[in-house]
Amino acid sequence: MNRLPTWLHIFSRTSAALLGGYALAYAASACLARLLPLAPADAVIVATLPAFVFYTAAILWAFASRDALRAWTPLALAAPLALVGFWPQAMRWLA
């Protein structure tokens, strides 16, 4: 059983909701904008709309998860989405 103070668990979940949710929404929008078969400007607009749903879902997940460690799952999901969404920029940065 965790013997950490309750405020630390709440702070961790709140940070996971805000930071992990934002990272998930940002990465999912970039991934969708890259994968949608539309003109680039239209793909960005269409991909940005579900970001509100992703952010809300990540916030709900952070406070509904069983422990504070699982609340950080959206941040782990954001990494592969960001890799797909920002692949061309990453290749330019690495080259």
Backbone torsions as a table, in degrees:
resi	resn	phi	psi	omega
1	MET	NA	139.2	179.3
2	ASN	-72.6	134.8	177.7
3	ARG	-107.9	18.8	177.8
4	LEU	-75.0	152.5	178.3
5	PRO	-62.7	151.0	-178.4
6	THR	-61.7	-37.9	-178.8
7	TRP	-62.8	-30.0	178.9
8	LEU	-70.4	-37.2	175.3
9	HIS	-65.1	-42.9	179.1
10	ILE	-65.4	-41.5	177.8
11	PHE	-62.7	-40.8	178.8
12	SER	-64.8	-44.5	178.7
13	ARG	-65.7	-39.7	178.5
14	THR	-65.4	-42.3	177.1
15	SER	-64.4	-40.9	177.7
16	ALA	-64.0	-39.2	179.5
17	ALA	-65.6	-46.2	-176.9
18	LEU	-74.6	-53.9	-175.8
19	LEU	-75.8	-47.3	179.4
20	GLY	-66.2	-38.1	178.0
21	GLY	-65.7	-41.9	178.9
22	TYR	-65.8	-44.1	179.5
23	ALA	-62.8	-40.9	178.6
24	LEU	-64.8	-45.5	-179.5
25	ALA	-64.1	-41.6	-179.5
26	TYR	-66.6	-45.7	-178.9
27	ALA	-69.3	-39.0	178.8
28	ALA	-66.1	-37.8	177.1
29	SER	-64.6	-43.2	179.0
30	ALA	-65.0	-40.7	179.1
31	CYS	-64.7	-46.1	179.0
32	LEU	-63.8	-40.3	179.1
33	ALA	-63.0	-33.6	179.4
34	ARG	-75.1	-34.7	-172.5
35	LEU	-93.0	-19.8	-178.3
36	LEU	-69.2	135.0	-178.4
37	PRO	-84.1	61.0	-179.2
38	LEU	-128.0	172.4	171.3
39	ALA	-61.6	148.7	-174.6
40	PRO	-53.5	-43.4	-179.4
41	ALA	-66.0	-41.1	178.3
42	ASP	-67.7	-38.2	179.7
43	ALA	-63.3	-38.9	178.7
44	VAL	-65.5	-43.4	-179.5
45	ILE	-65.2	-45.9	-179.0
46	VAL	-67.4	-36.7	-178.5
47	ALA	-74.3	-23.3	-179.3
48	THR	-75.6	-30.1	-177.0
49	LEU	-60.4	-44.4	179.1
50	PRO	-72.7	-6.8	179.4
51	ALA	-60.3	-33.4	177.8
52	PHE	-64.6	-37.0	177.9
53	VAL	-68.8	-43.3	179.3
54	PHE	-62.9	-41.5	-179.3
55	TYR	-66.2	-43.8	178.6
56	THR	-64.4	-42.1	179.1
57	ALA	-64.2	-38.7	179.1
58	ALA	-67.1	-38.1	177.5
59	ILE	-65.1	-45.1	177.7
60	LEU	-62.6	-39.4	179.2
61	TRP	-62.7	-42.1	-176.3
62	ALA	-61.6	-36.9	-178.3
63	PHE	-93.4	-11.3	177.9
64	ALA	-97.5	-12.1	-178.2
65	SER	-70.3	156.5	-174.6
66	ARG	-68.5	-37.4	179.2
67	ASP	-136.2	168.7	-174.8
68	ALA	-68.4	-27.4	179.6
69	LEU	-68.4	-40.4	177.8
70	ARG	-71.1	-17.3	177.6
71	ALA	-67.2	-21.4	-179.5
72	TRP	-86.5	6.7	-180.0
73	THR	-58.1	-40.7	178.3
74	PRO	-58.2	-32.0	177.6
75	LEU	-68.5	-36.0	176.7
76	ALA	-69.5	-33.2	177.3
77	LEU	-72.7	-24.5	-178.5
78	ALA	-70.6	-28.5	-176.3
79	ALA	-61.6	-52.3	179.0
80	PRO	-67.4	-32.7	177.0
81	LEU	-65.7	-39.8	177.8
82	ALA	-66.8	-35.4	178.7
83	LEU	-62.8	-42.0	177.3
84	VAL	-70.1	-43.3	-175.5
85	GLY	-69.9	-32.5	-175.7
86	PHE	-113.9	24.0	-177.8
87	TRP	-57.9	-49.4	-179.5
88	PRO	-61.7	-39.0	178.4
89	GLN	-67.3	-37.3	178.9
90	ALA	-66.6	-38.5	179.3
91	MET	-67.3	-38.0	176.3
92	ARG	-66.7	-36.2	179.9
93	TRP	-69.9	-38.0	-179.4
94	LEU	-76.0	-26.1	-176.6
95	ALA	-81.6	NA	NA
